[in-house]
Amino acid sequence: MPRRTLSQQSFFDPEYVMPDCLQEGTVPWLLAKYRSFLMPQWLFHGWRGEGPRGRKAWPAEVLMTLLLLRWTEDGMSRLGSTKRALTDVAWRAAMGLCLRASTPTEKTVREFEAFLREAHPEVGTARYVLFHEHIVRQCIEEGVIDKTAVWAMDSTPMWCYGAVKDTVRLLGDGVGKLARYWAKATKQSLEDIAEAWSVPFILGKSTKGALGIDWRDSEARANALDRVAQGVLRAVEWVRSSIQEAKNSKRKRLLRTCRHLLRVVSDNLETDTAGRLVVAERVAKDRIISLTDPEARHGRKSKNSLFNGYKLHLLGDVVSGIIASVTVTRGNEHDGKVAHRLIRRAKKLHDEIELVLGDTAYGAAELHYVVREETRVSLLTPPPSRTSKPFGRESLQIDFEAKTATCSAGVTTDIHQRVWSKEYDCETSAFRWPKDACKGCRLRDSCLGSRQGAKYVRLHPFESELRQIRDEWEKPEVREAYRIRIECERLVNQLTRHGGRQARSQGLHGAHLQGHAIAITSNLQLLARVLAERE
Ligand code: SF4
């Protein structure tokens, strides 16, 4: 990789004034020396300031450098990063700014982030994803990965940016928000709106305080919730029927808030015998937990550990530490659902990936099958737990080629058929044993219990794959090879210690960009070390 030449420096260059400001092998050093090679022009095509007309704009390379520097330590706010850029000499050197030059404002950085989230016109993929892929390719070219690479994937919680509230506050604060939007859109006072909608509690400092009840009294609590919910329904009805009165530019936001409020009511409440809206016994699975961050969800890291927000998924090499593929989903998304996408993207960048280690969340037989067929990558994970039925499908010896099954008594049947399984929602194989064979069997009582007739067993849709995973897992050498998967925690730690634990903006799009920016910075750190050693 060629390096920037000294002839490009000026007397106001931070490196000229403070020659030691950039430490070799760090991300600011790498960005200062190799910025133009790390950031290809085609990636930022369409950014403002390209044409001959209009105001001068900040170069995309400078803004991209600032965006990356933001995640080099433990993560900071957008505003914090612009303030740091004003005073930090190393950051200025990395951005290529002279000491007396101004720095981009927070608004410019926000607009540049929105630009990065857009799909590239020629490729159709978000620009930050393309940039991440570009950096991974650079790392591979420069020899960050060697032959001993071990690929593994995992996920970790990312707390959402918006406030997570209980149902009363979610609805009360939500209708307050709707009233404020409506007041702005129609130029009315909040007091008039509160009176027209019969929701006086929106004028108080807090919803719960304004309701003025004893919150230990369950009856009063139920009545208060009903009052709030009815107020929400009235407000939504009002806004929807009078939307023409609002300014054109405000209508979309108003209708979106109405939609979210109705979703909160339908997900969390039900009508009791007295006709009141009360908290439902079973709330909806995919319910909204924050109106400021409506895409955030309750998630579960383990049986006893809950979190609110998103999940950060990654796939990388545990030996070198490179993160080849990363994505963010809602907190309630199962790890197995995105595994295929992660592997496909990593395989596209590095064709030599043949085996990926994962935990039990990636143990589904269907996932193993789909990944192998589509990407030619094998998954190594602990198998799913066995069913507890002693004479169930796991006790059978099955010849998948000949389509025969042998039961515990040694009776082989070839009565095979394809049936619909409600449990798996797809077609699957089933075996039936001849009535006569079961009639005189010594194991009949244990095998069939009180049931009459012949034995009938329905298989798992990916039974052969499942058996293969279990057989593999029994081998001591496979278990030994799997032990290195624990090192994947280091990759997770790479993301979380640079700010991946907490989303810094609202919505899934922002979390996605943040996850990729941290992964890029983490990869740049590896690249910087390799290039510094070489120099
Ligand atoms: S009852 Fe039928 S299926 Fe069950 S063990 Fe005996 S022969 Fe096999």
Residues whose N, C-alpha, C, O or C-beta is under 5 A from the ligand:
A	BS01	SF4	C407 S408 A409 V411 W433 A437 C438 C441 L443 R444 C447 K455
